[in-house]
Amino acid sequence: MDVINSCDALDVTLPRRDQLTFLQSDFKNISFFGVMDGCVGALDGYLMWITTPLHTECGSVGAYFSGHYCTYGVNI
């Protein structure tokens, strides 16, 4: 987590180790019957930017274009 947080290119901030117990408790408390016990975070979609693929690489170049972000990427 420390390495990911220190990488500016990712533009993602994960919780620090000292925050995990607090986050785990919060997720468990808001979940139905505590089913999210052990969860410390959640991502709701992420577009990993890529260079424009070649037709020979993927077949359907347009499938990798995001109109919302006006760039090429892979949805994660």
ChimeraX commands (.cxc) that place a marker at each C-alpha (Angstrom):
marker #1 position 0.00,0.00,0.00 radius 0.5
marker #1 position 2.84,2.38,0.78 radius 0.5
marker #1 position 4.33,1.88,-2.70 radius 0.5
marker #1 position 0.98,2.50,-4.42 radius 0.5
marker #1 position 0.37,5.63,-2.35 radius 0.5
marker #1 position 3.82,6.99,-3.28 radius 0.5
marker #1 position 3.25,6.52,-7.05 radius 0.5
marker #1 position 1.91,9.79,-8.47 radius 0.5
marker #1 position 1.14,8.16,-11.84 radius 0.5
marker #1 position -1.56,5.95,-10.32 radius 0.5
marker #1 position -3.50,8.86,-8.79 radius 0.5
marker #1 position -4.91,6.52,-6.12 radius 0.5
marker #1 position -4.66,6.80,-2.36 radius 0.5
marker #1 position -5.09,3.64,-0.34 radius 0.5
marker #1 position -5.58,3.63,3.44 radius 0.5
marker #1 position -2.48,3.68,5.62 radius 0.5
marker #1 position -1.81,0.62,7.76 radius 0.5
marker #1 position -2.78,2.47,10.92 radius 0.5
marker #1 position -6.26,3.15,9.43 radius 0.5
marker #1 position -7.16,-0.45,8.57 radius 0.5
marker #1 position -8.73,-1.48,11.90 radius 0.5
marker #1 position -10.89,1.65,11.91 radius 0.5
marker #1 position -12.00,1.07,8.30 radius 0.5
marker #1 position -12.71,-2.60,8.91 radius 0.5
marker #1 position -14.97,-1.72,11.81 radius 0.5
marker #1 position -16.83,0.92,9.79 radius 0.5
marker #1 position -17.52,-1.41,6.85 radius 0.5
marker #1 position -18.76,-4.14,9.18 radius 0.5
marker #1 position -21.06,-1.69,11.00 radius 0.5
marker #1 position -22.74,-0.39,7.83 radius 0.5
marker #1 position -23.17,-3.82,6.25 radius 0.5
marker #1 position -26.23,-6.06,6.59 radius 0.5
marker #1 position -25.64,-8.43,9.54 radius 0.5
marker #1 position -21.89,-7.64,9.40 radius 0.5
marker #1 position -21.30,-9.52,6.14 radius 0.5
marker #1 position -18.51,-7.11,5.19 radius 0.5
marker #1 position -16.32,-8.19,8.08 radius 0.5
marker #1 position -12.67,-7.81,7.09 radius 0.5
marker #1 position -13.32,-5.31,4.26 radius 0.5
marker #1 position -11.11,-2.22,4.40 radius 0.5
marker #1 position -12.06,-0.50,1.15 radius 0.5
marker #1 position -13.92,-0.64,-2.13 radius 0.5
marker #1 position -13.43,0.70,-5.64 radius 0.5
marker #1 position -16.35,1.56,-7.87 radius 0.5
marker #1 position -14.81,1.30,-11.29 radius 0.5
marker #1 position -11.47,2.51,-12.57 radius 0.5
marker #1 position -10.36,3.27,-16.13 radius 0.5
marker #1 position -6.72,2.30,-16.60 radius 0.5
marker #1 position -5.47,4.57,-19.37 radius 0.5
marker #1 position -3.65,2.90,-22.25 radius 0.5
marker #1 position -2.07,4.04,-25.49 radius 0.5
marker #1 position -4.34,3.67,-28.51 radius 0.5
marker #1 position -4.23,-0.01,-29.45 radius 0.5
marker #1 position -3.61,-1.14,-33.01 radius 0.5
marker #1 position -6.33,-2.98,-34.91 radius 0.5
marker #1 position -3.95,-5.93,-35.25 radius 0.5
marker #1 position -3.62,-6.09,-31.45 radius 0.5
marker #1 position -7.27,-6.09,-30.42 radius 0.5
marker #1 position -9.55,-6.18,-33.45 radius 0.5
marker #1 position -11.96,-3.54,-32.15 radius 0.5
marker #1 position -10.09,-0.37,-31.29 radius 0.5
marker #1 position -13.32,1.49,-30.51 radius 0.5
marker #1 position -14.13,-0.96,-27.72 radius 0.5
marker #1 position -11.27,0.55,-25.69 radius 0.5
marker #1 position -12.36,4.18,-26.11 radius 0.5
marker #1 position -14.11,5.88,-23.20 radius 0.5
marker #1 position -16.35,8.72,-24.36 radius 0.5
marker #1 position -16.76,9.85,-20.76 radius 0.5
marker #1 position -13.02,10.38,-20.26 radius 0.5
marker #1 position -12.20,10.98,-23.96 radius 0.5
marker #1 position -9.29,8.54,-23.86 radius 0.5
marker #1 position -8.46,4.89,-24.43 radius 0.5
marker #1 position -8.43,2.55,-21.47 radius 0.5
marker #1 position -9.41,-0.72,-19.86 radius 0.5
marker #1 position -12.28,-0.74,-17.37 radius 0.5
marker #1 position -11.36,-2.40,-14.09 radius 0.5
marker link #1:1,2 radius 0.2
marker link #1:2,3 radius 0.2
marker link #1:3,4 radius 0.2
marker link #1:4,5 radius 0.2
marker link #1:5,6 radius 0.2
marker link #1:6,7 radius 0.2
marker link #1:7,8 radius 0.2
marker link #1:8,9 radius 0.2
marker link #1:9,10 radius 0.2
marker link #1:10,11 radius 0.2
marker link #1:11,12 radius 0.2
marker link #1:12,13 radius 0.2
marker link #1:13,14 radius 0.2
marker link #1:14,15 radius 0.2
marker link #1:15,16 radius 0.2
marker link #1:16,17 radius 0.2
marker link #1:17,18 radius 0.2
marker link #1:18,19 radius 0.2
marker link #1:19,20 radius 0.2
marker link #1:20,21 radius 0.2
marker link #1:21,22 radius 0.2
marker link #1:22,23 radius 0.2
marker link #1:23,24 radius 0.2
marker link #1:24,25 radius 0.2
marker link #1:25,26 radius 0.2
marker link #1:26,27 radius 0.2
marker link #1:27,28 radius 0.2
marker link #1:28,29 radius 0.2
marker link #1:29,30 radius 0.2
marker link #1:30,31 radius 0.2
marker link #1:31,32 radius 0.2
marker link #1:32,33 radius 0.2
marker link #1:33,34 radius 0.2
marker link #1:34,35 radius 0.2
marker link #1:35,36 radius 0.2
marker link #1:36,37 radius 0.2
marker link #1:37,38 radius 0.2
marker link #1:38,39 radius 0.2
marker link #1:39,40 radius 0.2
marker link #1:40,41 radius 0.2
marker link #1:41,42 radius 0.2
marker link #1:42,43 radius 0.2
marker link #1:43,44 radius 0.2
marker link #1:44,45 radius 0.2
marker link #1:45,46 radius 0.2
marker link #1:46,47 radius 0.2
marker link #1:47,48 radius 0.2
marker link #1:48,49 radius 0.2
marker link #1:49,50 radius 0.2
marker link #1:50,51 radius 0.2
marker link #1:51,52 radius 0.2
marker link #1:52,53 radius 0.2
marker link #1:53,54 radius 0.2
marker link #1:54,55 radius 0.2
marker link #1:55,56 radius 0.2
marker link #1:56,57 radius 0.2
marker link #1:57,58 radius 0.2
marker link #1:58,59 radius 0.2
marker link #1:59,60 radius 0.2
marker link #1:60,61 radius 0.2
marker link #1:61,62 radius 0.2
marker link #1:62,63 radius 0.2
marker link #1:63,64 radius 0.2
marker link #1:64,65 radius 0.2
marker link #1:65,66 radius 0.2
marker link #1:66,67 radius 0.2
marker link #1:67,68 radius 0.2
marker link #1:68,69 radius 0.2
marker link #1:69,70 radius 0.2
marker link #1:70,71 radius 0.2
marker link #1:71,72 radius 0.2
marker link #1:72,73 radius 0.2
marker link #1:73,74 radius 0.2
marker link #1:74,75 radius 0.2
marker link #1:75,76 radius 0.2
view
